[in-house]
Amino acid sequence: MDLLNTLVDKGLRRELPTREEALAVLATSDDDLLELVAAAGKVRRHWFGRRVKLNYLVNLKSGLCPEDCSYCSQRLGSTAGILKYTWLKPDEASDAAAAGLAGGAKRVCLVASGRGPTDRDVDRVSKTIQAIKEQNEDVEVCACLGLLSDGQAERLREAGADAYNHNLNTSEATYGEITTTHTYADRVDTVRKAHAAGLSACSGLIAGMGESDEDLVDVVFSLRELDADSVPVNFLIPFEGTPLAKEWHLTPQRCLRILAMARFVCPDVEVRIAGGREVHLRTMQPLALHVANSIFLGDYLTSEGQAGKADLEMIADAGFEVEGAGEVTLPEHRVAAGGGCGSHAEAGAGCGSAQGAGCGSHAGGGCGSHEGGGVCGSHTAAEEDESAGAQGSVDAPTAAAPRTDLVAVRRRGTGTDLAPNA
């Protein structure tokens, strides 16, 4: 396809595609999907080889958020049955981070629900960052705390933070349809504050909220303009108890096209498959590794993810390797330009876990598989399958059916007495 040859050529030169070309990627037919993935894979391998960066989330404060982001299980008015707890102590957060680092993660993302941190909250998170780095000198730390006030990004940087995550989530034109308690401009301002303070900017999007192709292209072009070092691509988890609970628009093929578009528009940055990969990519997750160079390991903030062991097996089976702590994530030209995240052993490329009121973290990412599980499989699904099997038949899911069986609230790890999934 002439389009794909053009996009590969532009990606290798870091040249911005046209809007028409980006829209054409999203309009690619299923018959041409493997060619699209192969083309995006050429750009991915040129800048990042076959390395996969692992990131690990620590939910410092869960639920009870005053913001009304429609996608978030921690939002004001949410009736989702998520874990709710106040701030973890620094040693508790450090212990939680250690589980992910032991599993192979090189970056820890510290997330807290809420509109934004108070100065006291910044002090609290600063102590947590220091506690984590005392135990793990080379760890990359990203903070994800919501809208920043003047001077707060600088204080986080002084405390040892390498990156700051705050997602744009969707296009400016449609932002007011998903959130009313803050604006798109507020989010852009926070990303710029992080940049100005010397933190690596991590900012991404959420697909599957009913947006148009034009909205997706708009937000990814905006992320390139903001020069984010890391672009997490999240796929909406339609959590029961949230306004978007009935929004099931994604297929694995659609997710791959969105990832490919993000790679062509942002060829030399860390493109991360974030919340929702288990629910929407499902068995096509390994194919997505040919486009993205980063994932989250284990569970998310309020939902359970694929078993950590299964993540590592998937990476190896697909012919990729986990990026080591001493390896540089970003290409040399971005490092030379001062692109914080991944530019040295202690730099991080942000958290970008997806959807949170102020925090920008994904409240419902993950599928609910448990230790030793395969790609997916929550408690509920397993119990239903066992019951159906006893009756002699199990109905296979149809391609277009909502996979509500793959959504499971996190009941282990941080905030519980059970071991984390890492």
C-alpha positions as CSV (number, residue, x, y, z in Angstrom):
1,M,0.0,0.0,0.0
2,D,1.4,3.4,-1.0
3,L,-0.1,4.9,2.2
4,L,1.9,2.5,4.5
5,N,5.1,3.1,2.5
6,T,4.7,6.8,2.9
7,L,3.9,6.5,6.7
8,V,6.9,4.3,7.3
9,D,9.2,6.7,5.4
10,K,7.8,9.6,7.4
11,G,8.1,7.7,10.7
12,L,11.8,6.9,10.1
13,R,12.4,10.6,9.5
14,R,10.2,11.8,12.4
15,E,8.1,13.7,9.9
16,L,4.5,14.4,10.9
17,P,1.9,12.6,8.8
18,T,-1.0,14.6,7.4
19,R,-4.4,14.5,9.1
20,E,-5.7,12.7,6.1
21,E,-3.0,10.0,6.4
22,A,-3.8,9.6,10.1
23,L,-7.5,9.3,9.4
24,A,-6.7,6.7,6.6
25,V,-4.9,4.5,9.2
26,L,-8.1,4.4,11.3
27,A,-10.1,3.6,8.2
28,T,-7.9,0.6,7.2
29,S,-9.9,-2.5,6.4
30,D,-9.5,-5.7,8.5
31,D,-8.1,-7.4,5.3
32,D,-5.2,-4.9,5.4
33,L,-4.7,-5.0,9.2
34,L,-1.6,-7.2,9.3
35,E,0.1,-5.0,6.7
36,L,-0.7,-2.0,8.9
37,V,0.8,-3.6,12.0
38,A,3.9,-4.7,10.0
39,A,4.4,-1.1,8.8
40,A,4.0,0.4,12.2
41,G,6.3,-2.4,13.5
42,K,9.1,-1.1,11.2
43,V,8.9,2.3,12.8
44,R,8.7,0.8,16.3
45,R,11.8,-1.4,15.8
46,H,13.8,1.4,14.2
47,W,13.5,3.6,17.3
48,F,13.1,1.0,20.1
49,G,14.3,-2.4,18.7
50,R,12.5,-5.3,20.3
51,R,12.5,-4.0,23.8
52,V,9.3,-3.7,26.0
53,K,9.4,-1.4,28.9
54,L,7.4,-2.5,32.0
55,N,5.7,-0.1,34.3
56,Y,4.0,-0.7,37.6
57,L,1.2,1.2,39.2
58,V,0.9,2.0,42.9
59,N,-2.5,3.5,43.9
60,L,-1.6,5.9,46.8
61,K,-5.1,7.0,47.5
62,S,-8.2,5.2,46.0
63,G,-11.6,6.6,45.3
64,L,-13.5,9.5,46.8
65,C,-12.6,11.9,44.0
66,P,-14.6,15.2,43.7
67,E,-14.2,15.3,39.9
68,D,-16.9,14.0,37.5
69,C,-15.0,12.3,34.7
70,S,-17.5,10.0,33.1
71,Y,-15.0,7.2,32.5
72,C,-13.6,6.9,36.0
73,S,-14.7,4.4,38.7
74,Q,-13.3,6.8,41.3
75,R,-15.4,9.8,40.1
76,L,-17.9,11.8,42.1
77,G,-21.1,9.7,42.2
78,S,-19.6,6.5,41.1
79,T,-21.3,3.4,42.5
80,A,-18.6,1.0,41.3
81,G,-17.6,-1.3,44.1
82,I,-13.9,-0.3,44.1
83,L,-11.5,-0.2,47.0
84,K,-11.5,3.1,48.9
85,Y,-8.7,4.2,51.2
86,T,-6.7,7.3,52.1
87,W,-3.0,8.0,51.6
88,L,-0.5,5.1,51.9
89,K,2.4,5.8,54.2
90,P,5.8,6.1,52.4
91,D,7.0,2.7,53.6
92,E,3.7,1.0,52.5
93,A,4.0,2.6,49.0
94,S,7.7,1.5,48.9
95,D,6.7,-2.1,49.7
96,A,4.1,-2.0,47.0
97,A,6.5,-0.7,44.5
98,A,9.0,-3.4,45.3
99,A,6.6,-6.0,44.1
100,G,6.5,-4.6,40.6
101,L,10.2,-4.0,40.5
102,A,10.8,-7.6,41.5
103,G,8.6,-8.6,38.6
104,G,10.8,-6.7,36.0
105,A,9.3,-3.2,36.0
106,K,11.8,-0.4,35.7
107,R,9.3,2.4,36.3
108,V,6.8,3.0,39.2
109,C,3.9,5.3,38.7
110,L,2.5,6.8,41.9
111,V,-1.1,7.7,41.5
112,A,-3.6,9.5,43.7
113,S,-7.2,10.2,43.0
114,G,-8.4,13.8,43.3
115,R,-8.5,17.1,41.4
116,G,-4.9,17.9,42.3
117,P,-2.5,17.8,45.2
118,T,-2.3,20.2,48.1
119,D,1.1,21.3,49.2
120,R,0.8,18.9,52.1
121,D,0.1,16.1,49.5
122,V,3.2,17.1,47.6
123,D,5.2,16.8,50.8
124,R,3.7,13.4,51.4
125,V,4.5,12.1,47.9
126,S,8.0,13.6,48.0
127,K,8.7,11.4,51.1
128,T,7.3,8.4,49.3
129,I,9.5,9.0,46.2
130,Q,12.5,9.3,48.5
131,A,11.6,6.1,50.3
132,I,11.3,4.2,47.0
133,K,14.6,5.5,45.7
134,E,16.4,4.6,48.9
135,Q,15.5,1.0,48.3
136,N,15.8,1.0,44.5
137,E,18.4,3.5,43.4
138,D,17.8,3.1,39.6
139,V,14.0,3.1,39.7
140,E,12.2,5.6,37.5
141,V,9.4,7.3,39.4
142,C,6.5,9.1,37.8
143,A,3.9,11.0,39.8
144,C,0.3,11.2,38.7
145,L,-1.6,13.5,41.1
146,G,-3.9,15.6,39.0
147,L,-3.8,19.3,38.2
148,L,-0.7,21.0,39.4
149,S,-0.4,24.4,41.0
150,D,2.5,26.7,40.4
151,G,5.7,25.4,42.0
152,Q,4.5,21.9,42.7
153,A,6.2,20.3,39.6
154,E,9.5,21.8,40.7
155,R,9.1,20.4,44.2
156,L,8.4,16.9,42.9
157,R,11.4,17.1,40.7
158,E,13.6,18.2,43.6
159,A,12.2,15.2,45.6
160,G,13.5,12.8,42.8
161,A,10.5,12.4,40.5
162,D,11.5,11.8,36.9
163,A,8.2,12.2,35.2
164,Y,4.7,13.5,35.6
165,N,1.6,12.0,34.0
166,H,-1.5,13.9,33.1
167,N,-3.6,12.6,30.1
168,L,-5.5,14.8,27.7
169,N,-7.8,11.8,27.2
170,T,-9.8,13.1,24.2
171,S,-10.0,16.0,21.8
172,E,-10.5,19.6,22.9
173,A,-13.7,19.7,21.0
174,T,-15.4,16.9,22.9
175,Y,-13.7,17.2,26.3
176,G,-16.6,19.0,27.8
177,E,-18.8,16.0,27.1
178,I,-16.9,13.7,29.4
179,T,-15.9,16.1,32.2
180,T,-17.4,19.3,33.5
181,T,-15.4,20.0,36.7
182,H,-12.2,20.9,34.9
183,T,-11.3,21.8,31.3
184,Y,-9.1,20.5,28.5
185,A,-7.0,23.7,28.9
186,D,-6.4,22.8,32.6
187,R,-4.9,19.5,31.5
188,V,-2.7,21.1,28.9
189,D,-1.5,23.6,31.5
190,T,-0.4,20.8,33.9
191,V,1.5,19.0,31.1
192,R,3.3,22.2,30.3
193,K,4.1,22.9,34.0
194,A,5.7,19.4,34.2
195,H,7.8,20.1,31.1
196,A,8.9,23.5,32.4
197,A,10.0,21.9,35.7
198,G,12.3,19.5,33.9
199,L,10.0,16.5,34.4
200,S,9.4,14.2,31.5
201,A,5.9,14.7,30.2
202,C,3.7,11.6,30.0
203,S,0.3,12.3,28.5
204,G,-2.1,10.0,26.5
205,L,-5.6,9.3,25.5
206,I,-8.6,7.1,26.2
207,A,-10.3,5.4,23.2
208,G,-13.8,3.9,23.2
209,M,-15.8,6.7,24.8
210,G,-17.9,7.2,21.7
211,E,-15.4,9.6,20.0
212,S,-15.0,10.0,16.3
213,D,-11.9,9.2,14.2
214,E,-11.4,13.0,14.0
215,D,-11.3,13.2,17.8
216,L,-8.7,10.5,18.0
217,V,-6.5,12.2,15.4
218,D,-7.0,15.6,17.1
219,V,-5.8,14.3,20.5
220,V,-2.8,12.4,19.2
221,F,-1.7,15.5,17.1
222,S,-2.1,17.6,20.3
223,L,0.1,15.1,22.2
224,R,2.8,15.4,19.5
225,E,2.6,19.2,19.7
226,L,3.0,19.0,23.5
227,D,6.1,16.9,22.9
228,A,5.2,14.2,25.4
229,D,8.0,11.6,25.9
230,S,5.4,9.0,26.6
231,V,2.0,8.4,25.1
232,P,-0.2,5.9,27.0
233,V,-3.1,4.6,24.9
234,N,-5.9,3.5,27.1
235,F,-9.0,1.6,26.1
236,L,-12.1,2.5,28.1
237,I,-13.2,0.0,30.7
238,P,-17.0,0.4,30.9
239,F,-17.3,0.1,34.7
240,E,-20.7,-0.6,36.1
241,G,-21.6,2.4,38.2
242,T,-20.2,5.0,35.8
243,P,-21.9,7.0,33.1
244,L,-20.0,5.2,30.3
245,A,-20.9,1.7,31.6
246,K,-22.8,0.8,28.4
247,E,-20.1,2.2,26.0
248,W,-18.7,-0.9,24.2
249,H,-17.4,0.3,20.9
250,L,-14.0,-1.3,20.6
251,T,-12.8,-4.4,18.8
252,P,-9.2,-5.9,18.9
253,Q,-8.8,-4.7,15.3
254,R,-10.0,-1.1,16.1
255,C,-7.5,-1.0,19.0
256,L,-4.6,-2.1,16.7
257,R,-5.5,0.7,14.3
258,I,-5.5,3.3,17.0
259,L,-2.1,2.1,18.3
260,A,-0.7,2.2,14.8
261,M,-2.0,5.7,14.2
262,A,-0.4,6.8,17.5
263,R,2.9,5.2,16.4
264,F,3.0,7.0,13.0
265,V,2.1,10.4,14.5
266,C,4.6,9.9,17.5
267,P,7.2,7.6,16.0
268,D,10.1,8.2,18.4
269,V,8.2,8.3,21.8
270,E,7.2,5.6,24.2
271,V,3.8,4.4,23.1
272,R,2.3,2.4,25.9
273,I,-0.6,0.0,25.8
274,A,-2.3,1.0,29.0
275,G,-5.6,0.3,30.8
276,G,-8.1,-1.9,29.0
277,R,-5.7,-4.0,26.9
278,E,-6.9,-7.2,28.4
279,V,-10.5,-6.4,27.9
280,H,-10.4,-5.1,24.3
281,L,-7.2,-6.5,22.7
282,R,-7.6,-9.8,24.4
283,T,-5.8,-12.6,22.5
284,M,-4.4,-10.0,20.1
285,Q,-2.2,-8.4,22.8
286,P,1.0,-10.0,21.4
287,L,0.3,-8.4,18.0
288,A,0.1,-5.0,19.7
289,L,3.6,-5.3,21.0
290,H,4.8,-4.9,17.4
291,V,3.4,-1.4,17.5
292,A,3.8,-0.3,21.1
293,N,7.0,-0.6,23.1
294,S,5.7,-0.3,26.7
295,I,3.0,-1.9,28.9
296,F,1.9,-2.0,32.5
297,L,2.7,-5.1,34.5
298,G,0.0,-6.7,36.6
299,D,-2.9,-4.9,38.0
300,Y,-4.2,-1.4,37.5
301,L,-5.6,1.1,40.0
302,T,-9.1,-0.2,40.7
303,S,-9.2,-3.2,38.4
304,E,-7.3,-6.4,37.9
305,G,-5.0,-7.0,35.0
306,Q,-3.5,-10.0,33.3
307,A,-1.3,-12.1,35.6
308,G,2.2,-10.7,35.7
309,K,3.6,-14.1,34.8
310,A,1.4,-14.2,31.7
311,D,2.7,-10.7,30.7
312,L,6.3,-11.9,30.8
313,E,5.5,-15.1,28.9
314,M,3.6,-13.1,26.3
315,I,6.5,-10.8,25.7
316,A,8.9,-13.7,25.4
317,D,6.6,-15.8,23.1
318,A,6.1,-12.8,20.8
319,G,9.9,-12.5,20.3
320,F,10.5,-9.4,22.4
321,E,12.6,-8.8,25.5
322,V,12.0,-6.9,28.7
323,E,13.9,-3.6,28.8
324,G,16.6,-3.6,31.5
325,A,17.0,-1.1,34.2
326,G,20.3,0.2,32.7
327,E,18.9,0.5,29.2
328,V,18.0,3.9,27.8
329,T,14.3,4.0,26.6
330,L,14.2,7.0,24.3
331,P,16.2,7.4,21.1
332,E,19.5,9.3,21.4
333,H,18.2,12.5,19.8
334,R,15.4,12.8,22.3
335,V,17.9,12.1,25.2
336,A,20.2,14.8,23.8
337,A,17.3,17.2,23.7
338,G,16.7,16.7,27.4
339,G,13.7,14.3,27.0
340,G,13.6,13.3,30.7
341,C,11.8,10.0,30.7
342,G,14.0,7.1,29.9
343,S,16.9,9.4,29.0
344,H,19.1,7.9,31.7
345,A,18.9,5.1,34.3
346,E,16.8,7.2,36.7
347,A,14.5,8.9,34.2
348,G,11.0,7.8,33.8
349,A,8.6,8.1,30.9
350,G,5.6,8.9,33.0
351,C,2.7,6.8,34.2
352,G,-0.1,7.3,31.8
353,S,-2.2,4.7,33.2
354,A,-5.3,6.3,31.9
355,Q,-8.5,7.6,33.3
356,G,-8.7,9.4,36.6
357,A,-10.5,12.4,37.7
358,G,-7.7,14.7,38.5
359,C,-5.0,12.1,38.3
360,G,-5.4,10.9,34.8
361,S,-5.0,7.3,35.8
362,H,-7.2,4.6,34.5
363,A,-9.6,3.6,37.1
364,G,-10.8,0.5,35.4
365,G,-8.0,-1.0,33.4
366,G,-7.5,-4.7,33.5
367,C,-9.3,-7.9,32.8
368,G,-9.3,-9.7,36.1
369,S,-7.1,-12.7,35.5
370,H,-5.4,-14.2,38.5
371,E,-2.0,-15.6,39.2
372,G,-1.2,-18.2,36.7
373,G,-4.1,-17.1,34.5
374,G,-3.8,-16.8,30.7
375,V,-4.7,-13.7,28.7
376,C,-7.9,-13.1,30.6
377,G,-10.4,-14.7,32.9
378,S,-12.0,-13.1,36.0
379,H,-13.4,-14.9,39.0
380,T,-16.9,-14.4,37.7
381,A,-16.1,-15.7,34.2
382,A,-14.4,-18.8,35.6
383,E,-17.3,-19.6,37.9
384,E,-19.8,-19.1,35.1
385,D,-17.7,-21.3,32.8
386,E,-17.5,-24.0,35.4
387,S,-21.3,-23.9,36.0
388,A,-22.0,-24.0,32.3
389,G,-19.6,-26.8,31.7
390,A,-21.4,-28.9,34.4
391,Q,-24.5,-28.5,32.3
392,G,-22.7,-29.7,29.2
393,S,-22.1,-26.5,27.1
394,V,-20.4,-23.2,27.2
395,D,-21.4,-20.4,24.8
396,A,-18.5,-18.8,23.1
397,P,-18.5,-15.0,23.1
398,T,-19.4,-13.3,19.8
399,A,-17.0,-10.7,18.3
400,A,-19.3,-7.8,18.9
401,A,-20.6,-8.7,22.3
402,P,-19.7,-6.6,25.3
403,R,-17.1,-8.5,27.3
404,T,-18.3,-7.6,30.8
405,D,-16.9,-10.9,32.0
406,L,-13.4,-9.5,31.6
407,V,-14.0,-6.5,34.0
408,A,-13.1,-7.2,37.6
409,V,-12.6,-4.8,40.5
410,R,-9.1,-5.1,42.1
411,R,-9.3,-7.0,45.4
412,R,-5.6,-7.7,46.0
413,G,-2.4,-5.8,46.4
414,T,-2.4,-2.2,47.6
415,G,-5.1,-1.5,50.1
416,T,-5.7,-5.2,50.9
417,D,-4.0,-7.9,52.9
418,L,-3.5,-10.0,49.7
419,A,-0.3,-10.3,47.7
420,P,-0.2,-8.0,44.6
421,N,-0.2,-9.3,41.0
422,A,3.3,-8.5,39.6
